[in-house]
Amino acid sequence: MKLIILIIANDNDNYFEMQEKWQSYMNKHPHITSYFIKYKEDLEENIIQNEDTIYVKGQESLIPGCLDKTIKSIEHVLNNFDFNFIFRTNLSSVVDLNKLYNLLNNNIEYAGVIGDYYGQKFISGAGFLMNRQTCKLLIDNKNKLNYDIIDDVSIGQFMTSKNIKFTQLTRFEVYNYENNINLLRKDNIINFYHFRCKSNINHNKTIILMEKIIQLIYA
């Protein structure tokens, strides 16, 4: 099976270090290829791709930006790559590539940590997994999505409307250890593939947490 990871990113100074952490491991698995997805205002084409980034013409924003560049990037991947699954995640996450790959199976349509927004079920945008068929369904109906709300809830609305199966996966909330980082050990992360590192206290703590998890997984 072939997996494409799409990582929501931008070139704000605060995020370059996070990109460097991802670059240290993101293409180490033989069956996984990872790309940052970013806006770039001065593109002559609507979308271009280089070695590790898919650029979409436009200006960065949370709404509708995250949804818009996710949809355009998925469409680009559908048109240009042979793949079985896409995992859409963000810069402040770390992924154990081997464990993520071992999760892939034919029963998954749309999977991740399931949330609830005023009764609307959705899968957290920090990391959702979709098979190729679900990606195609999403792109075929891209004009029916609600671009006025946050991306993961909008996608959740669509999946619900199409009776797509939601599969619950787990993740490790690394930020709970931001004041006790020495408590993070290989034995307490062994059963997880996705690690949410974002600190609401300090951007630099996010970097430190990412470094620690990457070391535990890949060192």
C-alpha positions as CSV (number, residue, x, y, z in Angstrom):
1,M,0.0,0.0,0.0
2,K,1.1,3.6,-0.7
3,L,0.4,6.4,1.8
4,I,0.7,10.2,1.1
5,I,1.0,12.5,4.1
6,L,-0.2,16.1,3.7
7,I,1.1,18.5,6.3
8,I,-0.7,21.9,6.8
9,A,2.1,24.4,6.9
10,N,3.1,28.0,6.1
11,D,6.4,30.0,6.0
12,N,5.7,32.1,9.0
13,D,9.0,32.4,11.0
14,N,7.4,30.6,14.0
15,Y,7.0,27.4,11.9
16,F,10.3,26.9,10.2
17,E,11.7,24.9,13.1
18,M,8.7,22.6,13.0
19,Q,9.2,22.0,9.3
20,E,12.8,21.1,10.0
21,K,11.7,18.5,12.6
22,W,9.3,17.0,10.1
23,Q,12.1,16.9,7.4
24,S,14.3,14.9,9.7
25,Y,12.0,11.8,9.3
26,M,9.0,12.4,7.1
27,N,10.2,10.4,4.1
28,K,12.1,7.6,5.9
29,H,9.4,4.9,5.1
30,P,9.6,3.3,1.7
31,H,5.9,3.4,1.1
32,I,5.1,6.8,2.5
33,T,5.7,10.2,0.8
34,S,5.1,13.4,2.7
35,Y,4.4,16.9,1.5
36,F,3.9,20.2,3.2
37,I,0.9,22.1,1.8
38,K,1.3,25.9,1.6
39,Y,-0.1,28.9,-0.1
40,K,2.1,31.0,-2.3
41,E,0.7,34.3,-3.7
42,D,2.9,34.8,-6.7
43,L,2.4,31.5,-8.5
44,E,1.9,31.6,-12.3
45,E,-0.1,28.3,-12.0
46,N,-2.8,27.4,-9.6
47,I,-0.7,24.6,-8.0
48,I,2.9,23.4,-8.2
49,Q,4.9,20.8,-6.4
50,N,8.6,20.4,-5.6
51,E,10.5,17.7,-3.6
52,D,8.6,18.1,-0.3
53,T,6.0,20.9,-0.8
54,I,2.7,21.4,-2.7
55,Y,2.1,25.1,-3.2
56,V,-1.4,26.4,-3.8
57,K,-1.9,29.9,-5.3
58,G,-3.5,32.1,-2.7
59,Q,-3.0,33.8,0.7
60,E,-2.7,31.9,4.0
61,S,-5.8,31.9,6.3
62,L,-7.5,29.6,8.8
63,I,-10.9,29.9,7.2
64,P,-11.3,29.1,4.4
65,G,-7.6,28.6,3.8
66,C,-7.0,25.3,5.6
67,L,-9.9,23.6,3.9
68,D,-9.2,25.2,0.5
69,K,-5.6,24.2,0.3
70,T,-6.4,20.7,1.7
71,I,-9.0,20.1,-1.0
72,K,-6.7,21.5,-3.8
73,S,-3.8,19.4,-2.6
74,I,-5.9,16.2,-2.4
75,E,-7.1,16.9,-5.9
76,H,-3.5,17.3,-7.1
77,V,-2.5,14.1,-5.5
78,L,-5.4,12.2,-7.0
79,N,-4.4,13.5,-10.4
80,N,-0.7,12.8,-10.1
81,F,0.0,9.9,-7.8
82,D,-0.7,6.3,-7.3
83,F,-1.7,5.9,-3.7
84,N,-4.1,4.0,-1.4
85,F,-4.5,6.5,1.5
86,I,-4.0,10.1,2.5
87,F,-3.2,11.2,6.0
88,R,-3.8,15.0,6.5
89,T,-2.1,16.4,9.6
90,N,-0.4,19.6,10.9
91,L,3.0,20.9,11.8
92,S,2.7,20.5,15.5
93,S,2.2,16.8,15.3
94,V,4.7,13.9,15.1
95,V,3.9,10.6,13.4
96,D,5.4,7.2,13.9
97,L,5.5,6.3,10.2
98,N,5.8,2.5,10.8
99,K,2.9,2.4,13.1
100,L,0.7,4.6,10.9
101,Y,1.5,2.4,7.9
102,N,0.6,-0.8,9.9
103,L,-2.8,0.7,10.6
104,L,-3.8,0.8,6.9
105,N,-6.5,-1.7,5.9
106,N,-9.3,-2.0,3.5
107,N,-12.0,-1.3,6.1
108,I,-10.9,2.3,6.7
109,E,-12.8,5.0,4.8
110,Y,-12.3,8.0,7.2
111,A,-10.4,7.6,10.4
112,G,-8.8,9.5,13.3
113,V,-9.8,11.0,16.7
114,I,-13.6,11.6,16.5
115,G,-14.9,14.9,17.9
116,D,-18.3,16.5,18.3
117,Y,-19.2,20.1,17.4
118,Y,-22.7,21.0,18.6
119,G,-23.9,17.6,17.5
120,Q,-21.9,17.3,14.3
121,K,-19.4,14.4,14.4
122,F,-16.1,15.1,12.7
123,I,-12.5,13.8,12.8
124,S,-9.9,16.1,14.2
125,G,-7.9,18.0,11.6
126,A,-4.7,17.3,13.6
127,G,-4.8,13.9,11.8
128,F,-7.4,12.3,9.6
129,L,-6.9,9.3,7.4
130,M,-8.9,8.7,4.2
131,N,-8.7,6.0,1.5
132,R,-8.5,6.8,-2.1
133,Q,-12.2,6.3,-2.8
134,T,-13.2,8.7,0.0
135,C,-10.7,11.3,-1.3
136,K,-12.2,11.0,-4.8
137,L,-15.7,11.4,-3.4
138,L,-14.6,14.5,-1.5
139,I,-13.1,16.1,-4.5
140,D,-16.0,15.2,-6.8
141,N,-18.2,17.2,-4.4
142,K,-15.7,19.9,-3.4
143,N,-18.2,22.7,-4.4
144,K,-20.7,21.3,-1.9
145,L,-18.5,21.8,1.1
146,N,-19.0,24.6,3.6
147,Y,-16.0,26.9,3.3
148,D,-17.3,29.2,6.0
149,I,-16.4,26.9,8.9
150,I,-13.3,25.2,10.1
151,D,-11.9,22.5,7.8
152,D,-12.3,19.4,9.9
153,V,-15.9,20.2,10.8
154,S,-16.8,20.9,7.2
155,I,-15.3,17.6,6.1
156,G,-17.2,15.9,8.9
157,Q,-20.5,17.3,7.7
158,F,-19.8,16.1,4.2
159,M,-18.8,12.6,5.3
160,T,-21.9,12.3,7.5
161,S,-24.1,13.4,4.5
162,K,-22.6,10.6,2.4
163,N,-22.8,7.9,5.1
164,I,-19.1,7.4,5.2
165,K,-17.9,5.2,8.0
166,F,-16.1,7.0,10.8
167,T,-13.3,4.9,12.4
168,Q,-12.0,5.9,15.8
169,L,-8.2,6.0,16.2
170,T,-6.2,7.2,19.2
171,R,-3.4,9.7,19.6
172,F,-1.0,10.7,22.4
173,E,-1.5,14.2,23.8
174,V,2.2,15.1,24.3
175,Y,1.3,18.6,25.5
176,N,0.1,17.1,28.8
177,Y,3.8,16.5,29.6
178,E,5.1,20.0,28.7
179,N,6.1,20.6,32.4
180,N,7.2,17.0,33.0
181,I,9.0,16.1,29.7
182,N,11.3,13.6,31.5
183,L,8.3,11.4,32.1
184,L,8.1,10.7,28.4
185,R,9.6,7.3,27.7
186,K,9.4,4.7,24.9
187,D,7.3,2.4,27.0
188,N,4.5,4.9,27.4
189,I,4.2,5.9,23.7
190,I,4.6,2.4,22.3
191,N,1.0,1.9,21.3
192,F,0.5,5.2,19.5
193,Y,1.1,6.4,15.9
194,H,0.1,10.1,16.2
195,F,1.5,12.6,18.7
196,R,-0.1,16.0,19.3
197,C,2.6,18.3,20.5
198,K,1.1,21.8,20.4
199,S,1.7,23.8,23.6
200,N,-0.7,26.6,24.3
201,I,1.8,28.1,26.8
202,N,4.9,28.6,24.6
203,H,5.8,27.9,21.0
204,N,9.3,26.9,22.0
205,K,7.8,24.1,24.2
206,T,6.1,22.7,21.1
207,I,9.5,22.4,19.4
208,I,11.0,20.7,22.5
209,L,8.1,18.2,22.7
210,M,8.4,17.4,19.0
211,E,12.2,16.8,19.4
212,K,11.6,14.5,22.4
213,I,9.1,12.3,20.6
214,I,11.1,12.2,17.4
215,Q,14.1,11.1,19.4
216,L,12.1,8.4,21.2
217,I,10.7,7.0,17.9
218,Y,13.6,7.4,15.5
219,A,16.8,7.5,17.5
